[in-house]
Each structure stands twice: as structure tokens, then as C-alpha cells.
Amino acid sequence: MSEPGDRPGHNDAERFRYPPPSHQYPQWQPPVPPKKTSPAAVVLITGSVVVVIVMALAFLAWGYPGFLRDDDVSGAIGTGPATPSSIPASPSTATTAPSAAYQLPTVGRAPMPQRSKPLADPVTCAFTPDPASPAPKKVAPPPDGPAPSSGTVPVRLATSAGAIGLTLDRALAPCTVVNFLSLVKQGFYDGTSCHRLSVTAGLQMLQCGDPAGDGTGGPGYTIRDEVFPELTYGRGVLAMAKTAQPDSGGSQFFLVFGTVRISPEYTVFGSIDDAGLGVLDNVARAGVDPARPGIGDGSGPPKIPVTFTQVTTP
């Protein structure tokens, strides 16, 4: 059987034999010496190779998860190691070193965000079990059903650093308030510590509510986002953290004592009192503990521990 490229009537011997006697070889020409590469060309080629190698290493180090660094845990609140929980770093101010000394804000508390269109009253809440992220601390989700979207509820965080008073606002996030109060009444937050402090310009907040203490824990279920375009995160705001996925909040929340420049994807559900802001300022001034690992964006465990000794509500 002939192979592709064979010509009819030509066998292997014909294909590989020397040319017939009648073939005239070309006239001999003296060999031409190879051209020498100029020094400028050598430098250009060497530089190009170095640039390619550096870019490849940079991609592996920063663009490929798990290579030369820990997986980025600056997603938002979730439960379980597969969906670490946190507030994203401010894109314009993220660093790889601990945050610089915190400067007290020169302005008072920020105005609370308000919905341009009030919610229906009541609203219907739903809480979704998350089997992939079991709770480090056993807790029952609130029952699904109606919840009021008006009124406020006080909450007191007794902490190792001082008392922090909160006012939960049902008009902003009724289902989030229902969830927070349920966790408080079950003692879920008692004994937990705030695991992430950031004092970097554009991300000045303390993150709490993780029973695992490392940003990966939650209650074993998720709650719906209750967001709207007018959301802002200024000094005195209380908001929920979550993963990068929508409707993935659970138990972790963050307390804003300075400026936080993030997109309106995180549910705001209350405010912090003046005494509580003073406590947060003291914690912020002490900064991040350099002896404990952070997540690589300048944030990390606070040098002054903030442990909830008791969380209560009337």
C-alpha cells in the first residue's frame, strides 16, 4: 500500500538512491562564515529572556492560587475553609505589610445610609442550610417567615477591650436583624474573638463573628443579601461580611471606625454608639499584631485582643 506522497511506480529503493549519472551537481561555492551577533543584539535577546522569566514567576507567585503564597482569604463571609470569609481589601490601598499607625479621623460619624424606597412591612425571610460549611459552634437558624421592616433594637457587646453598643435597624435589613438577634440569644457570639483588623486608608474596620477565629467559620447556614445602591460604609456603620458569592452571609460582621471604600455589596444593618467607636479607636491605634499571621493585605489580628465576653439584647 502506498503512503501519502508516494508517486506511482516508485518504490523505496528509487526514492533513496543517488541521483542518476546524468545529474549535474551545482558548482562548488566556498562556505560563508556565520554572521557575528552584535553586542546590542545580545543585550536585547538576553533582556527579553529575563523579562519573560520574571513575568512567568510573577504570574505563578501572584496569579496562581496557592503558589508561593497562601490562598487569598479576602473574599467575604462564608463558612468553611472552601469559602473563607472577610471584607475585600481596598483595591487602591492594599499592601503586603502590616498597616501603618492609625490616625484618628478628623470628622465625626458618617451619616447612615437610607433606602430611597422603603421595604414592604413585613418582609419574608429565608435561611438556607449550608452542609458544605458546618458550624464550628452548634446553632439553629431562625425560622423562615415574616419579619418587621421597621423599628430598632439595641445590642450590647461586652468585650475584653471595652463595651460596644449597637443599634440594629430593621428598615435597612430586617432579615439580617432577625438573624443577628437569633445568634445573640443562642449565645453564639459569646467567647468569640474579632480576627481581622485593618487600619489601611480605605479599609478601616474590625471584623468579628467567626467562631473558628480565622475568618473561615459561620453558623452552618446562609442569609440573603439586603443591599441597595445607596449603601455606604462610613465611620459608625455595622455591616455583614460574606464570600464573593451573593447571599453568602452568615455570622461574621464588620465594625467601621474610619473609611471603607468598597462596592455596595455588603448588608448594612445598624450603627455603633460613640463609646463603642472610642473602644474601636483604641484597638485601631495599637494596630495589627505582627506576631500573628494576616492575609497579606496589611490586615490581621488586632494587637489588643477583642473577645466577646457576653453579647446581650433586651
Helices and strands as residue ranges (DSSP letters): H 12-16, H 39-58, I 59-63, E 123-125, E 127-129, E 145-147, E 152-159, E 162-169, H 174-185, E 196-200, E 203-208, E 221-223, E 237-240, E 253-260, E 268-272, H 274-286, E 308-312
